Amino acid sequence: QVQLVESGGGLVQPGGSLGLSCAVSGSSFSIAAMAWYRQAPGKQRELVATIISGGSSDYADSVKGRFTISRDNAKNTVYLQMNSLKPEDTAVYYCNAQLGIGGGIAGYWGQGTQVTVSS
């Protein structure tokens, strides 16, 4: 049974920083790619950042230069460091993992963690 457990959300003032983490647990899998998505009230879920097994990363234009995605392969954990936060970054942030299991690729989601940027 694969599980993604997120942590690190909270309330932060505009211009502040916050870090998220997402740990993948289970057995008999490999990580092809991991990503962070977010969903603000009344809006569709959007892709924020991705990182693939080779370490390459990509970002939504709205967060480039402010957010950094990274991973610790030994811990099966992905991180999202968010700096210079803006009120429009307020959303529930979800971790997504594309895992190699049983010869195929399957997608899994974390439970989501609230990030609120407000003074």
Phi, psi and omega per residue, in radians:
Q1 nan 2.075 3.141
V2 -1.563 2.402 3.074
Q3 -2.326 2.507 3.021
L4 -2.024 2.144 -3.118
V5 -2.077 2.084 -3.122
E6 -1.718 2.714 3.036
S7 -2.706 2.797 2.966
G8 1.947 -0.017 3.120
G9 -1.247 3.090 3.109
G10 2.765 -2.886 -3.129
L11 -1.829 2.322 3.138
V12 -2.501 2.616 3.113
Q13 -1.360 2.706 3.054
P14 -0.948 2.396 -3.088
G15 1.554 -0.160 -3.122
G16 -1.458 -3.069 -3.105
S17 -2.237 2.682 3.112
L18 -2.673 2.554 3.113
G19 -2.115 2.415 3.081
L20 -1.995 2.649 3.025
S21 -2.390 2.705 -3.137
C22 -2.510 2.038 -3.120
A23 -1.849 2.307 3.102
V24 -1.721 2.196 3.109
S25 -2.141 2.746 -3.127
G26 2.434 -2.770 -3.132
S27 -2.523 2.806 3.028
S28 1.014 0.865 3.058
F29 -2.443 2.802 2.953
S30 -2.193 2.670 -3.102
I31 -1.732 2.013 3.112
A32 -1.472 -0.727 -3.125
A33 -2.826 2.682 3.032
M34 -2.355 2.689 -3.057
A35 -2.636 2.814 2.980
W36 -2.041 2.326 3.033
Y37 -2.065 2.893 3.014
R38 -2.527 2.681 3.116
Q39 -2.434 2.044 3.079
A40 -1.570 2.749 3.137
P41 -0.968 2.264 3.100
G42 1.344 0.092 -3.121
K43 -2.127 2.827 3.097
Q44 -1.329 2.714 3.058
R45 -1.157 2.359 -3.118
E46 -2.215 2.608 3.120
L47 -1.336 2.288 -3.134
V48 -1.784 -0.877 -3.078
A49 -2.770 2.597 3.094
T50 -2.314 2.695 3.025
I51 -2.507 2.278 -3.092
I52 -1.746 3.052 -3.019
S53 -1.038 -0.554 3.133
G54 -1.347 -0.159 3.099
G55 1.814 -0.147 3.122
S56 -1.206 2.535 -3.108
S57 -2.298 2.806 3.117
D58 -2.568 2.708 -3.033
Y59 -2.396 2.654 2.956
A60 -1.160 2.571 -3.121
D61 -0.990 -0.591 -3.055
S62 -1.189 -0.298 -3.100
V63 -2.088 -0.042 -3.130
K64 -1.017 2.346 -3.135
G65 1.499 -0.198 -3.131
R66 -2.023 -0.615 -3.107
F67 -1.865 2.580 3.078
T68 -2.339 2.175 3.062
I69 -1.739 2.443 3.121
S70 -2.597 2.929 -3.139
R71 -2.520 2.658 3.039
D72 -2.026 1.799 -3.058
N73 -1.106 -0.608 -3.119
A74 -1.144 -0.514 -3.109
K75 -1.789 0.016 -3.071
N76 0.870 0.807 -3.049
T77 -2.243 2.419 3.054
V78 -2.017 2.556 -3.092
Y79 -2.166 2.712 2.997
L80 -2.352 1.926 3.067
Q81 -1.646 2.134 -3.066
M82 -2.017 2.063 3.128
N83 -2.038 2.867 3.117
S84 0.849 0.847 -3.050
L85 -1.160 2.548 -3.124
K86 -2.095 2.742 3.089
P87 -0.958 -0.575 3.137
E88 -1.258 -0.096 3.029
D89 -1.448 -0.116 3.126
T90 -1.078 2.180 -3.092
A91 -3.107 2.980 2.898
V92 -1.540 2.216 -3.105
Y93 -1.782 2.282 -3.099
Y94 -2.068 2.397 3.026
C95 -1.588 2.433 3.076
N96 -2.251 2.384 3.107
A97 -2.202 2.305 3.011
Q98 -1.777 1.929 -2.987
L99 -1.982 2.439 3.008
G100 -1.459 2.017 -3.108
I101 -2.430 2.234 3.047
G102 0.996 0.594 3.101
G103 1.535 -0.067 3.128
G104 -2.215 -3.058 3.113
I105 -2.043 2.283 3.112
A106 -2.248 2.540 -3.140
G107 -1.763 2.442 3.123
Y108 -2.308 2.633 -3.126
W109 -2.104 2.560 2.956
G110 -1.405 3.093 -3.050
Q111 -1.416 -0.238 -3.127
G112 1.629 2.545 3.094
T113 -2.433 2.355 -3.052
Q114 -1.407 2.303 2.996
V115 -2.089 2.136 3.138
T116 -2.140 2.162 3.127
V117 -1.951 1.919 -3.046
S118 -2.772 2.590 3.059
S119 -1.641 nan nan
